[in-house]
């Protein structure tokens, strides 16, 4: 039985970038480009019309930037697509704001074609695209200690010790199978714990959980660490 290709919308104000992304996506038998947009406002409209599964969203576009376009798409669509932010620089201040707005991950425009394709497939199946080191560095720049979110601190403090451990491992970028190996828990038990962590934090996915961990101060911004509160 054949599986429907993943439907992709490409939103970028540069025609050459759109053409390059289009060629990469269209070359894969399990992916399909259903449309393009040159502005954030057009992206919102095209999502409404075409109902794509994944949107490749440039963050710096005229008319409406990718941050607000992402927020509108996820807020207004009855069955919202997955959004992958596409950017030139990994430390772009817009990237962090787009992730906070609900983007499922981000890609660099200079990324290899196979990495882009892998990213699209990853978010299409419902997984977040996590780059722990990059998110840590973004958090370091955008959520200094003096701005730690008190509400998020309270939510994390209400997690059980096991759930806090799971959150630390999510923040370190571990997948469920890796968490299971690290904690000696069964995969289904890990899946249940992850779902409870997301629910208690009031976030939609693992990327949002990582951001919450940093913005609360639960995860440190020291390089290579995600310590949590002792």
N, C-alpha and C positions, 0 to 999 in steps of 0.2 A: 504494500500500500504506500503510495507516494505521500510525502509530507509537503505542505504548502511552504514555499520559500519565505524567509524572513523579509518583511516589507520595510524598506529603509527610505527615509526622507533626508535629503542633504540640504542644510541651511548654512550658507556662507556668502558673504558679499563679494568675494573674488571669484570670477568665472573660471579662472584657471584651477583654483583649488577645488571648486565643485566638479570640474571635468576630471581632475585626478582622482578624487574620491569616488566619483561615478564609475570610472574605469575599474578601480580596485573592487568595488562591490559587485558590479555587473559580471565580473569574471568568475564569480563563485556560483555554482549551480544551486546552492541552498539559500542564496541571498538575491534580492531583487530591489532595484531602485524604482520607487513609485512616484517620485517627484523631487523637485528642487525648490529652494527659496533663497532670495537674495537679501532679505531683511528679516528682522525678528518678527515684525507684524505679519509679513507674508508667511513665515514659518507657522505662526499660530493658526492662520487661516488654512494653510495647506494641511495641517494636522487634522483640523476639523473636517476638511473635505475628503482626505485620502485615508485616514485612520491607519497610519503606519505602525509597525511594531517597534521600530527604533528610529530615533532622530539623531543625526550627527549635527550638533548645534555649535556654530562658531559663537564665541562670547562677545566679540567686538563687531557689531553690525550697526548700520544706520537705522534710523526710524524707531527701532526698539532693540535694545541689546539682548544678548543671549540669556542673561540672568533673568530679566523680566519675562522674556519669551518662555523660558523653561518653567518659571513659576505659573504663568498663565496656562500653559499646555497641561501641566500636571493638575492644576486646580480645576480647570473648566472642562476637560475631556471626560466623558462618561467611562471610557476605557482607555486611560492615558498610556502613551507609549513609554518606552524606556528612553532616557535622554543621555547621550554621550557628548560631553563638552569637547570641542576641538579647539586647540589653542596653539600658539606659536611657542610660548614659554611656560615651563612648568610652574614657575613662581608668579605667574600672572595673577594679580590681585582679584581679577574677575573669576578665576577658577574656583577659589574658595567660596566666593559668594554664590556661584552657580551650584556648587555641591550643597551648600546650605539651603538653596532654593529647591533642592530635590533631585539634582542630576545624579545618575547612577554611577558615574565615573568620568574620567577625562582621558583624552588622547592628545598626543603632540602631533602637529602637522608633519613633522619630520619622521614620524614612526614608520617602521617597515610595513609593507602591505600585509604580511601575514599576521603582524601584531594587531593591525586595525581589524582584520577579519576576525581574529580570535576575540577581540574586545566586543565586537558586534554580537557574535554568537553567545558570549558570556552573559551579557545583559539581556539578550533576547530570551534566554531560558530562565531568567529571573534572578540571576546572581549579580552582585555588585562587583564593580571593577576596582579593586583596592590596590593602591600603591602606598603602603604604610609610610615609607620614608618621605615621599612627596607630601602626603597629607600632614605628617609631623612638621615638615618645614613650613608648610602653609599655615599651620596652626601657630607655630612659633612667631610668625609675622603678624597674624591677625587676631590672636586671643592671648595677649599677655596676662600675667597673673592678676593684675589689678582689675581685669574685666571678667574674671571667672563668673560663670552664670550660677547664681545661688539656687535657682529652681532645679537646674540639672544636678547640682551637688546633692540636693535633697532626694531627688529620684534615685540617684546612684547609691546613696547611703541606705536606701530602703531595699536594695538588692540583697539577696542572701550571699554569704561568703562564696558559695559555689558559683552563683551568677556573676559576682564581681570577678572571679577568676576567669570565667568564660569571656567576659567583656575585655579583660586584659589581653586574652589570647586573640580575640577578634581584632583588637586594636593593633596587635603585632602582625596582623595579616594572615593568620592561620585559617585554613578552610575547615569545615566540619570534620573531615576525616583526620586532619592533622590534630585538631583539638581532641578528638577521641583517642588518638594515640598518646597525646601528652597527658591526658587526665585519666586514662584507663577506663573511660566510659564508653558505652555502646553508641554507635552512630545515631540511632533514633533518640537516645537520651540526650545527646549533644544537641540534636535538632530541636528537641523540646526546650532545652535550656536557652538556646539562642532565641527562639520565639518568645519566651517569657521575658528575656532581657529587652528585646525590641518593644514588647508591649508595655513593660513597666517604664521604659524611657520615653514612650510615646513617639517612637521613630518608625519609619517605614522599612528601612533596610540596614545592612551592615555599614555602609558608608556613613549614614546618618548617625549610627551608634558610635562610630569612631570620632566623628566631629563632636558629638556630645561628650565623649570621654575627655577630649582635649579642652573643650570650652568650659567644662566643669572643674578642670584641674585634676581630675582623677588620673588621667594619663599625663606623664611629664612630657616636656618638650626637649629634654636632654637627648642627645643623639643616641639612638639605639635602645632607648628605654621606654617602657610603658608600665610604670610601676604600680599605679593605684595608690590608695591610701593605706598606710600601715596600720 
